[in-house]
Amino acid sequence: MEKLLNIQHLKVDFTMKDGDLTAIKDVSLHINIGETVCIVGESGSGKSVTSKAIMRLIDYENGKISAGSIVLDGMDLAQLSQKKLRSIRGKKVAMIFQEPMAAFDPVFTIGSQIIETILENKQFTKLQAKERALYLLNRVGISDAALRLNQYPNELSGGMLQRAMIAMALACGPDLLIADEPTTALDVTIQAQILKLLQELKEEFGMSILLITHDMGVAAQMADRIIVMYAGRIVEYATVSQMFELPHHPYTRGLLQSITTIASDRGKKLYSINGSIPGLADLPPGCQFHPRCPFATERCKMESPLLREVNNRHTACWYAEDLVESIDWKQPEGETKSDWHTIKEIVQSDAKHESEPLFTIQELSKFYPFGKKSPFSRNSSYLRAVENVTFTIEKGETFGLVGESGSGKSTLGRVLLQIEKPTSGKVFFQGQDLSKLDAKELRQKRRNMQMIYQDPYGSVNPRWKVGDIIGEPLQVHESLSAKDKVDRVQDLLELVGLNKSSYNLYPHEFSGGQRQRIAIARAIALNPQFILADEAVSALDVSVQAQIVNLLQDLQRERDLTYLFIAHGLNIVRQVSDRIGVMYLGQMVEMATSEILFSQPAHHYTKGLIDSIPIADPTRTIERISIQGEIPSPANPPVGCRFHTRCPAATARCREEQPIFREIHTGHWVACHDPL
């Protein structure tokens, strides 16, 4: 096949205060015409730097190509001036970023920015450019394209904005489309739509795609070949079928074993690769994966293996031939949990006879007024974030909460903790109505109700040391001497798998997974009974995600904790939850035990969510997406069943009459006129 892109021995350095720091070393790869190549690996492995080097965007980030070549369609991009590169970007190669808001200027309309891109690179009149922009917006599945053309980036939802960015990237018909984590921040339903769209556009425009992702399920569905990177180097590359059938590098094997699926055994701990990826300034000698590798020898610690051909693929491991033939290699690793879920069920069954639930939520609603109230009208407009939700959370269980962005999950969690006051309805904690408590009483009650946020760095003071961050709840609620506080905090650090010496470090000195451990240590400092984990693992790499989930489950067992676990990663929610609630547009539409919900979903929305999960199996083709479009605005929810505008089985009754949330089997509740 003819090569479109050919990178040879690429080395990328970044200029720092103390000298140059090498981010990419000796990277060689190629992409054929019409091919999709995925680069996978944990954060910090060099995936995004490689993609930005191709576009020469690193030039604007103190980066430079210090060795090697990047040949695109016969031109070496590493040698071109920025002026020449500007004529190539968009025309020959274009990029989709993870965060679409960063790609658009907030003060210009979507249409003006796409039209500008077209005029810059093609000999079109302004009218022709506008027609092209309209065609592209329609082609990427944006409804009311003429209206969206005149809207600003902040007026579009995340999924729509991602589609608009794809339209802008396609504006000039590039030969190579680079997609850097294009679906990571999206709901599973929108992710499925975007991936399907990319496949269709690739065929229509005859493009090649370089896809950067840490989701092996996405790689399995999209890739022809997969490149695995670790600490700035390629450690393995192979066809997608070769990679999933028998990985040849210990790191690739670890990534694949870290995948959680809807078939994973909930009675076992999740597999995770020990430790975390090293910093660029602190790379170990020899094979850089050896500190985390279960097969490492003295040679691995001393000598760095070259990328070489083994069994018709390439890998950088001294012992690849022998390892893939060994019994240990083919056996999945994982630590059993001594029937942990069975033990929990017995404990919870006994607890139900002894006491009432830890949380009881009755007809809870939370509305936000918006817009200007007319002096001639008594009615304000309201955003109905949560409406008429009723359920319980039993002591010692993990209650999972799933649904797309805008479904009301996080708002419900904040109202439970009284961070926000409900518009109507009641929240009982240990039988006590939280709305009846004054500020002092609520503050005392809060020591038993803690929260772990999605972004641990954004929820702490970056100028505080870790010891002060974890110790703050102790300072507020308990009278401890300075020495006792230090001892307690250091014990907590060890409990969550961090070193005592971390006490005097600052948050920016830790990786994402380590920062999440710090957030967990702070949350458990006062021995609470309940923890709300709001998307606590969503932003983490698959292996780090597994480490944090295992830690949360260990702490639950040791401290008899109760969790409300909010996430949009359905596989993880199934793994950790005893019962799961599914929310859509502020309402609970289904609730059941974890096993029942995934094996026998009763609501069409729940089934659509499950069908949209990327499957880490390249032999499985992408099935028809059962949920189209995006979640409507909670400011103007549809009449009748709120899901009817996207439901493949909607009837006239669904459009007129709102279904009642009812129990169809013991413990299985659903709000649907015609359940599955």
VEXROVO-813947 format. One record per residue (C-alpha): y, z, x. Coordinates in steps of 0.25 Angstrom, whole numbers, padded with zeros to 4 digits, always signed. Each point is the difference from the previous one (the first is absolute). Layout:
YZX
...
% end
This chain:
+0000+0000+0000
+0014-0003+0004
+0008+0012+0005
+0014+0003-0007
+0003+0013+0008
-0005+0003+0014
+0004+0013+0007
-0005+0002+0014
+0001+0013+0009
+0012+0005-0008
+0007+0013+0006
+0011+0006-0008
+0009+0011+0006
+0011+0009-0006
+0012+0005+0008
+0001+0015-0001
+0009+0010+0007
-0011+0003+0010
-0004-0015+0003
-0008-0010-0007
-0012+0004-0010
-0011-0010-0002
-0004-0001-0014
-0009-0013+0001
-0008-0003+0011
-0009-0013+0003
-0001-0004-0015
-0006-0014-0002
-0003-0006-0013
+0001-0012-0008
+0001-0005-0015
-0005-0013-0004
+0007-0009-0011
-0003+0005-0014
-0006+0013+0005
+0002+0014-0004
-0001+0010+0012
+0001+0015-0002
+0005+0010+0010
-0005+0014-0003
+0001+0014+0007
+0007+0013-0002
+0015+0002+0000
+0004-0001+0015
-0011-0010+0004
+0010-0011+0002
-0002-0008-0013
+0015-0001-0004
+0005-0002+0014
-0009-0012+0002
+0005-0006-0013
+0014+0002+0004
-0002-0006+0013
-0004-0013-0006
+0013+0000-0007
+0007+0005+0012
+0006+0011-0009
-0003+0010+0011
+0012-0006+0007
+0009+0008-0010
-0008+0013+0003
+0002+0002+0015
-0013-0008+0001
-0004-0012+0010
-0011-0009+0003
-0003+0003+0014
-0012-0008+0002
-0009-0011-0008
+0003-0011-0009
+0001-0002-0015
-0002-0015-0003
+0002-0004-0015
-0002-0014-0003
+0002-0004+0015
+0012+0008+0002
+0000+0013+0009
+0008+0010-0009
+0001+0010+0012
+0009-0010+0008
+0009-0004-0011
+0015+0004-0002
+0004+0008-0013
+0008-0012-0004
-0013-0009+0000
-0008+0011-0006
+0009+0001-0012
-0003-0015-0004
-0015+0004+0001
+0000+0013-0008
-0002-0004-0014
-0003-0014+0003
-0013+0001+0009
-0003+0015-0002
+0005+0011-0010
-0003+0014-0002
-0002+0010-0012
+0003+0014+0003
-0007+0013-0005
+0014+0005-0006
+0006-0011-0008
+0013+0007-0001
+0002-0001+0015
-0001-0015-0001
+0011-0002-0011
+0015+0003+0002
+0003+0009-0012
+0014-0006-0002
-0005-0014-0003
-0008-0005-0012
-0015-0004+0002
+0004-0014-0003
+0011-0001+0010
-0008+0005+0011
-0012-0010-0003
+0010-0012-0001
+0006+0004+0013
-0013+0000+0007
-0003-0014-0006
+0014-0006+0004
-0001+0006+0014
-0014-0007+0003
+0000-0013-0009
+0009-0011-0003
+0002+0003-0015
+0012+0000-0009
+0003+0014-0006
-0005-0005-0014
-0013-0004+0007
-0001+0013+0007
+0002+0008-0013
-0011-0009-0007
-0009+0003+0012
+0003+0015-0001
-0003+0000-0015
-0013-0007+0002
-0004+0010+0011
+0003+0012-0009
-0008-0006-0011
-0012-0004+0010
-0001+0015+0005
-0001+0005-0014
+0014+0006-0003
+0003-0001-0015
+0014-0004-0005
+0002-0007+0014
+0014-0005-0004
+0004+0014-0004
-0006+0006+0013
+0008-0010+0008
+0013+0007-0003
-0005+0014+0002
+0001+0009+0012
-0011+0006+0008
+0001+0014-0006
-0002-0006-0014
-0014-0005+0003
-0013+0009+0000
-0008+0001+0013
-0010-0010-0005
+0011-0010-0004
+0008+0002+0013
-0013-0003+0008
-0002-0013-0008
+0015-0003+0003
-0002+0002+0015
-0013-0009+0000
+0009-0011-0008
+0011+0002+0011
-0011-0001+0011
-0005-0013-0006
+0013-0006-0002
-0001-0010+0011
-0015-0003+0000
-0004+0008+0013
-0013-0004+0007
-0003+0014+0003
+0003+0012-0009
+0000+0014+0006
-0003+0011-0010
+0002+0014+0006
-0006+0010-0009
+0005-0007-0012
-0008+0008-0011
-0001+0014+0007
+0012+0006-0009
-0005-0007-0013
-0009+0005-0011
-0014-0005+0000
+0002-0009-0012
+0013-0006+0006
-0008-0001+0014
-0011-0008-0007
+0010-0010-0006
+0008-0002+0014
-0013-0002+0007
-0005-0010-0010
+0014-0007+0001
-0001-0001+0015
-0013-0007-0001
+0005-0010-0010
+0013-0003+0008
-0008-0002+0013
-0008-0011-0007
+0012-0006-0007
+0009+0000+0012
-0011-0002+0011
+0005+0012+0008
-0007+0009+0010
+0002+0015-0002
+0000+0011+0010
-0002+0013-0009
+0003+0014+0006
-0007+0011-0007
-0008+0013+0002
-0007-0002-0013
-0014-0005+0003
-0002-0004-0015
+0012-0009+0001
-0005-0006+0013
-0014-0003-0006
+0006-0007-0012
+0010-0008+0008
-0004-0003+0014
-0008-0011+0007
+0000+0007+0013
+0004+0015+0003
+0007+0005+0013
-0001+0015+0002
+0011+0006+0009
+0000+0014+0006
+0012+0005+0009
+0006-0013+0003
-0013-0008+0003
-0010-0008-0008
-0013+0007+0000
-0008-0010-0008
+0001-0012-0008
-0010-0008-0008
-0002-0007-0014
+0001+0009-0012
-0015-0001-0003
-0003+0004+0015
+0009+0011+0000
-0004+0007-0013
-0015-0003+0002
-0001+0006+0014
+0013+0005+0008
-0002+0000+0015
+0011+0009+0004
-0001+0016-0003
+0015-0001-0005
-0003-0011-0010
-0013+0007-0004
+0008+0013-0002
+0011-0007-0009
-0011-0006-0009
-0007+0013-0002
+0013+0006-0003
+0001-0008-0013
-0001+0007-0013
-0006-0008-0011
-0004+0003-0015
-0014+0000+0005
+0003+0011+0010
-0009+0013-0001
+0010+0011-0005
-0010+0010+0006
+0003-0003+0014
+0013+0001+0008
+0007-0013+0003
-0002-0005+0014
+0012-0001+0009
+0002-0004+0015
+0003+0013+0008
+0014+0002+0005
+0012-0010-0002
+0005-0012+0007
+0007+0003+0013
+0015-0002+0003
+0004-0012+0008
+0006+0009+0011
-0013+0008+0000
-0011-0010+0001
-0013+0005+0006
-0006-0007+0012
-0013-0009-0001
-0003-0004-0014
+0011+0005-0009
-0009+0004-0011
-0009+0009+0008
+0006+0013-0004
-0004-0003-0014
-0013-0007+0002
-0014+0006-0002
-0006-0009+0009
+0009+0001+0012
-0005+0002+0014
+0006+0003+0014
+0002-0015+0002
+0008-0001-0013
+0009+0011+0006
+0003-0008+0013
-0001-0015-0003
+0007-0008-0011
-0010-0010-0006
+0005-0015-0002
-0001-0007-0013
-0013-0009+0002
-0009-0008-0009
-0012+0008-0005
-0009-0006-0011
+0009-0011-0004
+0012+0009-0001
+0010+0007+0009
+0000+0015+0003
+0006+0009+0011
-0011+0010+0002
-0009+0003+0012
-0012+0003-0009
+0001-0010-0012
-0013-0007+0002
-0008+0013+0001
+0007+0008-0010
-0002-0010-0011
-0015+0000+0002
-0001+0015+0000
-0004+0008-0013
+0012+0009+0001
+0009-0011-0001
-0006-0005-0013
+0000+0014-0006
+0012+0004-0008
+0006+0013+0005
+0005+0011-0009
-0001+0014-0002
-0007+0005-0013
+0008+0011-0008
-0012+0008-0005
+0001-0004-0014
+0015+0003+0000
+0003-0006-0014
-0012+0006-0006
+0004+0014+0005
+0014-0003-0006
-0006-0004-0014
-0008+0013+0000
+0012+0009+0003
+0009-0007-0009
-0010+0001-0012
-0001+0015+0003
+0015+0001+0001
+0002-0007-0014
-0007+0012-0007
+0008+0010+0008
+0014-0005-0001
+0010-0010-0006
+0004-0012+0008
+0010+0001+0012
+0009-0010-0006
+0002-0003-0015
+0009-0012-0004
+0004-0001-0014
+0007-0013-0006
+0008-0001+0013
+0012-0010+0000
+0011-0003+0010
+0011-0010-0004
+0012-0004+0009
+0013-0004-0007
+0006-0013+0006
+0011-0009-0003
+0014+0003-0007
-0001+0007-0013
+0008-0007-0011
+0011+0010-0006
-0004-0006-0014
-0015+0002+0002
-0008+0013+0000
-0012-0006+0008
-0001-0002+0015
-0009-0009+0007
-0012+0007+0007
-0009-0003+0011
-0014+0005-0005
-0006+0005+0013
-0011+0009-0007
-0003+0000-0014
-0008+0010-0008
-0011+0003+0011
-0010+0011-0003
-0011+0004+0010
-0006+0012+0008
-0002+0002+0014
-0012+0010+0003
+0000+0010+0011
-0007-0005+0013
+0000-0015-0005
+0007-0012+0006
+0007-0008-0012
+0003-0014+0005
+0011-0008-0007
+0001-0015+0002
+0009-0011-0006
+0010-0011+0005
+0013+0004+0006
+0009+0003-0012
-0011+0006-0008
+0005+0014+0001
-0010+0007+0009
+0010+0006+0010
+0010+0004-0011
-0011+0007-0007
-0004+0008+0013
+0015+0004+0002
+0001+0005-0014
-0013+0008+0001
+0006+0007+0012
+0013+0002-0008
+0008-0008+0011
+0005-0007-0012
+0001+0006-0014
-0008-0007-0011
+0007-0006-0012
-0010+0005-0009
-0014+0006+0000
-0005+0012+0008
-0007+0003+0013
-0008+0012+0002
-0005+0006+0013
-0010+0011+0000
+0003+0001-0015
+0015+0002+0003
+0011-0010-0006
+0007-0004+0012
+0013-0004-0008
+0001+0015-0004
+0002+0005+0014
+0013+0002+0006
+0004-0005+0014
-0005+0013+0007
-0013+0000-0007
-0002-0015+0002
+0002+0001+0015
-0010+0011+0001
-0010-0009-0008
+0003-0012+0009
-0007+0007+0012
-0013-0003-0008
+0004-0015-0003
+0003-0008+0013
+0002-0015+0002
-0004-0010+0011
+0009-0013+0000
-0003-0014+0003
+0010-0001+0011
-0002+0013+0008
+0012-0004+0010
+0009-0002-0011
-0003+0013-0007
+0003+0009+0012
+0013+0003+0009
-0002-0009+0012
+0009+0010+0008
-0010+0011-0002
-0012+0003+0009
-0014+0000-0007
-0001+0015+0001
+0013+0002-0008
-0004-0011-0010
-0014+0007-0003
+0006+0014+0001
+0011-0002-0010
-0008+0004-0012
-0005+0012+0007
+0015+0004+0003
+0004-0002-0015
-0012+0007-0006
-0005+0010+0010
+0006+0011+0009
-0006-0003+0013
+0004+0003+0014
+0003-0011+0010
-0013+0001+0007
-0009+0001-0013
+0007-0013-0005
-0003-0007+0013
-0015+0005+0000
-0001-0005-0015
+0006-0013+0003
-0009-0003+0012
-0012+0004-0008
+0004-0010-0011
+0002-0011+0011
-0014+0003+0005
-0006+0000-0014
+0006-0014-0003
-0005-0006+0013
+0012+0001+0009
+0003+0007+0013
+0007+0014+0000
+0009-0006+0010
+0006-0009-0011
+0008+0011-0004
+0012-0003+0008
+0000-0015-0002
+0008-0009-0010
-0005-0009-0011
+0003-0013+0007
-0010+0004+0011
-0012-0001-0009
-0007-0012-0006
+0000-0002-0015
-0014+0006-0002
+0005+0012+0009
+0012+0002-0009
-0008+0000-0012
-0008+0011+0006
+0013+0008+0002
+0004-0002-0014
-0014+0005-0005
+0002+0012+0009
+0013+0003-0006
-0006-0001-0014
-0011+0009+0002
+0008+0011+0008
+0002+0009-0012
-0015-0001-0005
+0004-0008-0013
-0010-0002-0011
+0005-0014-0003
+0005-0012+0008
+0006-0013-0005
-0003-0011+0010
+0009-0012-0004
-0005-0012+0007
-0003+0009+0012
-0009-0010+0007
+0005-0014-0005
+0008-0003+0012
-0011+0003+0010
-0009-0009+0007
-0014+0000-0005
-0006+0009+0011
+0011+0010-0001
-0001+0000-0015
-0014+0004+0001
+0003+0012+0010
+0011+0005-0010
-0009-0001-0012
-0011+0007+0007
+0010+0011+0004
+0005+0002-0014
-0014+0001-0005
-0004+0010+0011
+0012+0009-0004
-0003-0001-0015
-0014+0005+0003
+0005+0011+0009
+0012+0005-0008
-0004-0003-0014
+0011-0010-0002
+0004-0008-0012
+0005-0014+0002
+0008-0010-0008
-0002-0013+0008
+0009-0011-0003
-0003-0014+0007
-0001-0015-0003
-0012-0001+0010
-0011+0001-0011
-0011+0001+0010
+0006+0012+0007
+0003+0006-0014
-0015-0002-0004
-0005+0007+0013
+0008+0013-0002
+0002+0002-0015
-0009+0007-0010
+0008-0006-0012
+0010-0011+0000
+0011-0003-0010
+0006-0014-0001
+0015-0002-0003
+0007-0012-0005
+0015-0001-0004
+0001+0015-0001
-0012+0003-0008
-0015+0004+0003
-0009-0011-0004
-0013+0005+0005
-0006+0013+0005
-0015+0002+0005
-0008+0005+0012
+0001-0008+0012
-0014-0006-0001
+0002-0003-0015
+0013-0007+0002
-0004-0009+0011
-0014-0003-0006
+0004-0001-0015
+0015-0002-0001
+0004-0001-0015
+0014-0005+0001
+0003-0014+0004
+0011+0005+0009
-0009+0009+0008
-0010-0012+0001
+0011-0009+0005
+0004+0010+0011
-0015+0001+0005
-0002-0015+0000
+0013-0001+0008
-0005+0008+0012
-0002-0009+0012
-0015+0000+0004
-0003+0001+0015
-0011-0010-0001
+0002-0015+0003
-0012-0005-0007
+0007+0005-0013
+0010-0010-0006
+0013+0004-0006
-0002+0002-0015
+0009-0004-0011
+0012+0010-0001
-0001+0007-0013
+0014+0006+0000
+0011-0010+0001
+0015+0002+0002
+0007+0014+0003
+0002+0013-0007
+0011-0001-0011
+0013+0009+0002
-0002+0014-0005
+0014-0002-0006
-0005-0010-0010
-0015+0002-0002
-0008-0009-0009
-0002+0003-0015
-0015+0004-0003
-0009+0002+0011
+0009-0001+0013
-0011-0008+0008
-0001-0011-0011
+0010-0009+0008
-0010-0001+0011
-0014+0003-0007
-0010-0012+0000
-0006+0006-0013
+0013+0004-0008
+0000-0003-0015
+0011+0000-0011
-0003+0015-0002
+0002+0003+0015
+0014-0006-0002
+0004+0008-0012
-0007+0014+0001
-0001+0009+0011
-0014+0005+0003
-0003+0015+0000
-0005+0007+0012
-0014+0004-0005
-0013+0005+0006
-0011-0010-0001
-0011+0007+0007
+0000+0015+0005
+0011+0001+0011
+0004-0015-0001
+0013-0003-0007
+0007-0013-0002
+0012-0006-0008
-0006-0014-0004
-0003-0006-0014
-0011-0008+0006
-0006+0008+0012
-0010-0007+0009
% end
